[in-house]
Amino acid sequence: MPAKSIMIQGTASDVGKSMICTALCRIFSDDGLKVVPFKSQNMALNSFVTQDGGEIGRAQGVQAEAARIVATTDMNPILLKPKQDMVSEVIVHGKHFLNMDAKSYRNQFVQEAMPIVEKSVRTLQNTYDVIVLEGAGSPAEINLKDRDIANMRMAHLADAAVVLVADIDRGGVFASIVGTLALLDEAERARVKGLIINKFRGLRELLDDGIEWVERETGIPVLGVVPYVDVNIEAEDSLALSALRFKKPKPGEFAIDVAMIRLPRISNFTDVDPFFDEPEVGVRLIGNVQELGTPDLLILPGTKNTIDDLAWLKEQGFDQAISNLRQQGTKIIGICGGFQMLGETLLDPEAVEGSGDSALGLALLPMETVFVGDKKTVQMTGTRGQDTFSGYEIHLGRTRILRDEVSPFLQLADGRVDGAVSADEQVIGTYFHGLFHNRHFTRQLINNLRIKKGLPALAGDVKSDAERREDAYNMLAKHVRANLDIKKIYEIMNIEVSV
């Protein structure tokens, strides 16, 4: 029997669809069902690498882990990664397909994508008990509906009951629900079996009149009101980036000041998430050089276009400011595109980055990077001293050390070496995403910065990242189960489960 399906759609982007899907994946798994996440087309800055080297949206990787299964590219067969203005990299079943502008994608590729998407849905239907589908943006984007393959077309394909999520924190929650439903056609509206009001702050009883009105007006039950919760689960896009726990601290508010530059095409920014868990650490997101100050640690993150973002960095005056910080003793770590920027030269002979231009780097490490069309996407383990690291690589560049004044950062399990470390260990570059999720390394890093400032090292054991994620999934599932009518959700999916 094909899997039963439920689809979580939203009245807008960033209303909490991914979080609700993650919670349902853990809840259904806890209730003994074999559950799988699915999102046909995902536009995301943060991606996840599957065990076989495929690249999918980070949300589906997280949801698979919450469902206690191994992530595959069938869970997100099409991934779009913004690369330049109106141009995205199109990734099909985890592999680079082509770079395409928005108009060409909409007019040419979308219809070609349907057989790819349908095959993935059928594979999952024949393998699992339940599919939790996630929509994209809103199903009521009337200018895009004829080419939309992420919302109602997927609900029809998977015969899914649709639950519409609205974010009360941004205001206008009832108008957003009624307006969204009004823009759906009759067949689409018939699929909507429930409503969720998300990110609520305040007294629940103050909503009762509004809930009664919207149920009467729409004929659709409100399945629950989910209070706002700050749960440590990785985000996938730039809207979430603005909502993360970055600080604008007062002088001396935090013992350790970590700053990350917000590059225009920033990617995989969840690399810095572990710093939010470290005591007495403030994490700032820096958009201009005037905000930079003198942090204890500066992070140059990943980017979807290293050469263009390097040009922006120089236009803003960050190149000289970073050089000054190096002289003043700030520790500097570059990851992926940020690693490439730390070198001396960046060459793009195949126009992989778009223009085919070359560039001079920040020259903090003696390296040369050449961009090639063969994208490396792989889960990886490595060692440095007594520490073992797990993480992943996603990059087009190939980097080589020009002089032996630096040493490799990691010895990788496949025999390669990764990254570079200056002789004084003040500058580190690596392709290793997830570096800071290796919590023992991160705690050592923070303690070294503390000792350098004359502060005592932090004591106590550090929970592993896997343990933290499990805690987060369980906490989220408990929170959502307590605030949603899970029995009603099973009813609209025609599943008999004792809850």
C-alpha positions in Angstrom: 0.0 0.0 0.0 1.4 3.4 -0.9 2.5 5.7 1.9 0.0 8.1 3.5 1.0 11.7 3.0 0.6 15.0 4.8 1.9 18.3 3.4 2.8 21.3 5.4 2.3 24.5 3.5 2.6 28.1 4.7 0.9 31.4 4.2 4.4 32.8 3.5 8.1 32.0 3.7 9.7 31.5 7.1 6.4 30.8 8.9 7.9 27.6 10.4 7.1 24.9 7.9 10.5 23.2 8.2 10.2 23.1 12.0 6.7 21.6 11.9 7.9 19.0 9.4 10.9 18.2 11.6 8.6 17.8 14.6 6.2 15.5 12.8 9.0 13.4 11.5 10.1 12.7 15.1 6.5 12.3 16.4 5.6 9.8 13.7 8.8 7.9 14.2 8.2 7.9 18.0 4.7 6.4 17.3 6.3 3.5 15.4 5.8 4.6 11.8 8.4 4.5 9.1 8.4 8.2 8.0 10.3 10.1 5.4 10.5 13.9 4.6 10.2 15.3 1.1 10.5 18.6 -0.7 10.4 18.6 -4.4 12.2 21.8 -5.1 14.2 23.7 -2.5 15.9 27.0 -2.7 18.5 27.1 0.1 21.8 28.6 1.0 22.6 25.8 3.5 22.8 22.3 2.1 23.4 18.8 3.4 25.6 16.1 1.9 24.2 12.6 1.8 26.3 9.5 2.5 26.7 8.9 -1.3 27.9 12.5 -1.9 24.6 14.1 -3.1 23.7 17.6 -2.2 20.2 18.3 -0.8 18.5 21.1 1.2 19.7 21.2 4.8 16.1 21.0 6.1 15.5 17.6 4.5 18.8 16.3 5.9 17.7 17.5 9.4 14.2 16.0 8.9 15.6 12.7 7.9 17.7 12.6 11.0 14.6 13.5 13.1 12.9 10.6 11.3 15.8 8.3 12.3 16.6 7.4 8.7 19.5 8.0 6.3 19.0 11.0 4.0 18.9 10.4 0.2 18.5 12.7 -2.8 14.9 11.4 -3.4 14.0 13.5 -0.3 14.9 16.7 -2.3 15.4 15.9 -5.9 15.8 19.5 -7.1 17.9 22.0 -5.1 18.4 25.6 -6.2 21.4 27.6 -4.8 21.5 31.3 -5.5 24.8 32.1 -7.2 24.5 35.6 -8.8 21.6 38.1 -9.2 18.8 36.1 -10.7 21.0 33.1 -11.4 21.0 29.9 -9.4 22.9 26.6 -9.5 20.4 23.9 -10.4 21.2 20.6 -8.6 19.3 17.5 -9.7 19.4 14.4 -7.5 22.4 15.8 -5.6 24.6 16.7 -8.5 25.3 19.9 -10.3 23.1 20.1 -13.4 23.6 23.7 -14.7 23.5 27.3 -13.8 20.2 29.0 -15.0 18.6 32.4 -14.7 15.1 32.6 -13.1 13.2 33.2 -16.4 14.8 30.2 -18.2 14.2 28.0 -15.2 10.6 28.9 -15.0 9.9 28.7 -18.8 12.1 25.8 -19.7 13.1 23.6 -16.8 10.1 23.3 -14.6 8.1 21.0 -16.9 11.2 18.9 -17.4 11.5 18.5 -13.7 8.1 16.9 -13.1 9.1 13.4 -14.2 12.2 13.6 -11.9 10.0 14.7 -9.0 7.3 12.1 -9.6 9.8 9.3 -9.7 11.2 10.3 -6.3 7.7 10.5 -4.8 6.8 7.0 -6.1 10.0 5.6 -4.7 9.3 7.0 -1.3 5.6 5.9 -1.4 6.7 2.3 -2.0 9.3 2.4 0.8 7.7 4.2 3.7 4.5 4.4 5.8 4.2 8.2 5.8 5.6 11.0 3.7 5.9 14.5 5.3 5.9 16.9 2.4 7.1 20.5 2.8 5.9 23.3 0.6 7.8 26.3 -0.5 6.8 29.9 0.2 3.1 30.1 -0.3 0.7 28.0 -2.4 -1.2 31.2 -3.3 1.5 32.9 -5.4 -0.8 33.5 -8.4 1.9 34.8 -10.7 3.8 31.5 -10.2 1.1 28.9 -9.8 1.1 27.6 -13.4 4.8 26.6 -13.0 4.8 25.8 -9.3 6.1 22.3 -8.6 6.6 22.7 -4.8 3.1 23.2 -3.4 -0.4 22.1 -4.5 0.9 20.1 -7.5 2.9 18.0 -5.1 -0.1 17.6 -2.8 -2.2 16.3 -5.8 0.7 14.0 -6.9 1.1 12.4 -3.4 -2.6 12.6 -2.6 -1.6 14.5 0.5 -3.8 16.1 3.2 -2.6 19.7 3.4 -2.1 21.6 6.7 -1.6 25.4 6.3 0.8 27.1 8.8 0.6 30.8 9.6 3.0 32.9 11.6 1.2 35.0 14.2 4.5 36.7 15.3 4.6 38.8 12.1 1.0 39.9 12.6 -2.2 39.6 10.4 -2.5 35.9 11.0 -6.2 35.6 10.3 -6.0 37.7 7.2 -3.1 35.6 5.9 -5.1 32.4 6.4 -8.3 33.7 4.8 -6.4 35.4 2.0 -4.4 32.3 1.1 -7.4 30.1 1.0 -9.3 32.7 -1.1 -6.6 32.5 -3.8 -6.7 28.7 -4.1 -9.0 27.0 -6.6 -11.7 24.6 -5.5 -9.7 21.4 -5.8 -6.7 23.0 -4.0 -8.9 24.3 -1.2 -10.5 20.9 -0.7 -7.1 19.5 0.2 -6.6 21.8 3.1 -7.7 19.8 6.1 -6.3 21.8 9.0 -4.7 25.1 10.1 -1.8 25.7 12.5 -1.0 29.1 14.1 2.7 29.2 14.8 5.2 31.3 16.8 2.6 32.4 19.3 3.7 34.6 22.3 1.2 35.6 25.0 -2.0 34.4 26.6 -3.6 31.5 24.6 -7.2 32.4 25.6 -6.9 35.7 23.9 -7.0 33.9 20.6 -10.2 31.9 21.2 -12.5 34.4 19.5 -10.3 34.7 16.5 -10.0 30.9 16.2 -13.7 30.4 16.4 -14.2 33.0 13.7 -11.6 31.6 11.3 -13.0 28.1 11.7 -16.5 29.3 11.1 -15.4 31.5 8.1 -13.3 28.8 6.4 -14.9 25.5 7.6 -11.4 24.2 8.4 -10.3 23.3 12.0 -7.4 24.9 13.7 -5.3 21.9 14.8 -3.3 23.9 17.3 -1.5 27.1 18.4 2.2 26.4 18.8 4.0 28.8 21.1 7.3 30.3 19.9 10.2 28.1 20.9 14.0 28.7 20.4 15.2 25.2 19.5 18.8 24.5 18.3 18.0 23.0 14.9 19.9 24.2 11.8 18.3 26.7 9.5 18.5 26.6 5.7 18.0 30.0 4.2 18.8 33.7 4.4 15.4 34.6 6.1 16.4 32.4 9.0 19.8 34.0 9.0 18.2 37.3 10.1 16.4 35.6 13.0 19.4 33.8 14.5 20.9 34.7 17.8 23.5 37.2 16.6 24.2 40.0 19.0 25.1 43.7 19.0 26.8 43.6 22.4 27.7 46.4 24.6 31.5 46.7 25.2 32.5 43.9 27.6 29.1 42.3 27.6 30.6 38.9 26.5 34.0 37.6 27.5 34.7 36.4 23.9 33.6 38.3 20.8 33.1 36.2 17.7 32.3 38.0 14.4 31.3 36.6 11.1 31.2 38.7 7.9 27.8 38.6 6.2 28.9 38.1 2.6 26.3 38.9 -0.1 26.2 35.3 -1.2 26.8 33.7 2.1 26.2 29.9 2.3 26.3 27.2 5.0 26.2 29.9 7.7 25.0 27.2 10.2 28.7 26.5 10.6 28.7 29.1 13.4 25.7 27.7 15.3 27.8 25.9 18.0 29.2 29.2 19.3 25.7 30.2 20.5 26.0 27.3 23.0 29.3 28.4 24.4 29.1 30.3 27.7 30.1 34.0 27.7 30.4 34.1 23.9 28.7 36.7 21.8 28.3 36.1 18.0 28.0 39.1 15.7 27.0 39.2 12.1 29.0 42.0 10.4 27.6 43.7 7.3 30.0 46.7 7.0 33.5 47.5 8.1 32.4 50.1 10.6 30.8 47.3 12.7 33.9 45.1 12.8 35.7 46.4 15.8 38.4 44.1 17.2 36.8 40.6 17.7 38.7 37.8 19.4 37.7 35.5 16.5 36.8 36.5 12.9 35.1 34.0 10.6 35.0 34.2 6.9 32.1 31.9 5.9 31.2 30.0 2.8 29.9 31.7 -0.3 28.2 30.7 -3.5 30.5 33.0 -5.5 33.9 33.5 -4.0 35.3 36.0 -6.6 32.3 38.3 -6.5 32.1 38.3 -2.7 35.9 38.9 -2.5 35.4 41.9 -4.7 32.6 43.2 -2.4 34.9 42.6 0.6 37.5 44.8 -0.9 35.0 47.5 -2.0 33.8 47.7 1.6 37.4 48.0 2.9 37.4 44.7 4.7 40.7 43.6 3.2 42.7 46.3 5.0 40.6 45.9 8.2 41.2 42.1 8.2 44.9 42.7 7.6 45.0 45.1 10.6 43.2 42.5 12.8 45.8 39.9 11.8 48.5 42.3 13.1 46.5 43.0 16.3 46.2 39.4 17.2 42.7 38.4 16.2 42.3 34.8 15.3 41.0 34.4 11.7 39.3 31.3 10.4 38.0 30.9 6.8 35.7 28.1 5.7 35.2 27.0 2.1 34.9 30.2 0.1 36.3 32.1 3.1 39.3 29.8 3.0 39.8 30.5 -0.7 39.7 34.3 0.0 42.6 33.9 2.5 44.9 32.9 -0.3 47.0 34.9 -2.7 45.4 34.2 -6.1 42.0 32.8 -7.3 41.8 31.7 -10.9 38.7 30.9 -12.9 39.8 29.8 -16.3 36.5 27.9 -17.1 34.2 30.7 -15.9 32.9 28.4 -13.2 32.2 31.4 -11.0 30.4 33.2 -13.8 32.6 35.8 -15.3 35.8 33.9 -15.8 37.8 36.6 -13.9 40.7 36.0 -11.7 41.4 37.8 -8.4 44.0 38.6 -5.8 43.1 37.2 -2.4 43.7 38.6 1.1 47.2 37.0 1.1 47.0 35.8 4.7 47.9 32.2 3.6 50.3 31.3 0.7 47.7 29.5 -1.5 46.3 29.4 -5.0 42.8 28.3 -5.8 41.7 27.2 -9.3 37.9 26.9 -9.9 36.9 23.8 -11.9 33.5 22.5 -13.0 33.7 19.2 -11.0 32.0 20.0 -7.7 33.2 18.0 -4.7 30.4 17.0 -2.4 31.4 14.4 0.2 31.0 13.6 3.9 34.4 13.3 5.5 36.3 12.6 8.6 39.7 13.8 9.6 42.2 14.2 12.4 44.3 16.9 13.9 46.6 15.7 16.7 44.4 13.6 19.1 41.1 15.1 17.8 38.9 13.4 15.2 36.6 15.5 13.1 33.5 14.8 11.1 32.0 17.1 8.5 31.4 17.6 4.8 32.9 19.3 1.8 31.0 21.3 -0.9 33.2 23.3 -3.2 34.3 23.8 -6.8 37.7 25.2 -6.1 41.0 23.2 -5.9 43.5 24.8 -3.6 47.2 24.2 -3.4 49.8 25.5 -0.9 52.5 27.6 -2.6 55.2 27.6 0.1 55.9 25.5 3.2 55.6 28.3 5.7 52.2 26.9 6.6 51.0 23.4 7.5 47.9 21.4 6.6 45.0 21.8 9.0 43.6 18.2 8.8 44.7 14.8 7.8 41.6 13.3 6.0 40.5 9.7 6.1 40.9 9.3 2.4 44.6 10.2 2.5 44.3 13.8 1.5 45.1 16.8 3.6 42.8 19.7 4.1 43.3 23.4 4.7 46.2 25.4 5.9 47.4 26.9 9.3 49.8 29.7 9.6 53.0 29.1 11.6 51.7 31.0 14.6 48.2 29.3 14.3 46.5 32.6 14.1 45.1 32.1 10.6 43.3 28.8 9.7 41.6 27.9 6.4 39.6 24.8 5.7 37.1 23.3 3.3 35.6 21.4 6.2 32.0 22.5 6.9 30.8 21.5 10.3 34.2 22.2 11.8 32.7 23.9 14.9 30.1 21.2 15.4 33.0 19.1 16.6 32.4 20.4 20.1 35.7 19.4 21.8 37.6 21.5 19.2 35.3 24.4 19.6 35.6 24.4 23.4 39.4 24.2 23.1 39.3 27.1 20.7 37.2 29.2 23.1 39.4 28.3 26.0 42.5 29.3 24.1 40.9 32.7 23.4 40.0 33.0 27.1 43.5 32.2 28.3 44.9 34.7 25.8 42.8 37.4 27.5 43.8 36.3 31.0 40.4 34.5 31.7 40.1 31.1 33.2 39.3 28.1 30.9 35.8 26.8 30.9 35.6 23.5 32.8 33.2 20.5 32.4 32.3 17.9 29.8 31.0 19.0 26.4 28.0 17.2 24.9 28.6 15.9 21.4 26.8 17.5 18.5 24.8 14.2 17.9 23.6 14.3 21.5 22.6 17.9 21.2 20.7 17.3 18.0 18.8 14.4 19.6 17.9 16.5 22.6 16.6 19.2 20.2 14.5 16.8 18.1 12.9 15.3 21.3 12.3 18.7 22.8 10.7 20.0 19.6 8.5 16.9 19.2 7.4 17.2 22.8 6.6 20.9 22.4 4.6 20.4 19.1 2.8 17.2 20.4 1.6 19.2 23.4 0.2 22.0 21.3 -1.2 20.2 18.3 -4.1 17.8 18.0 -2.0 14.8 16.8 -5.0 12.5 16.9 -6.8 14.8 14.4 -3.7 14.8 12.2 -3.8 11.0 12.1 -7.5 11.2 11.3 -7.1 13.5 8.3 -4.3 11.2 7.0 -6.6 8.1 7.5 -4.1 6.4 9.8 -5.1 4.4 12.8 -2.6 4.9 15.6 -3.1 4.9 19.4 -1.8 8.2 20.7 
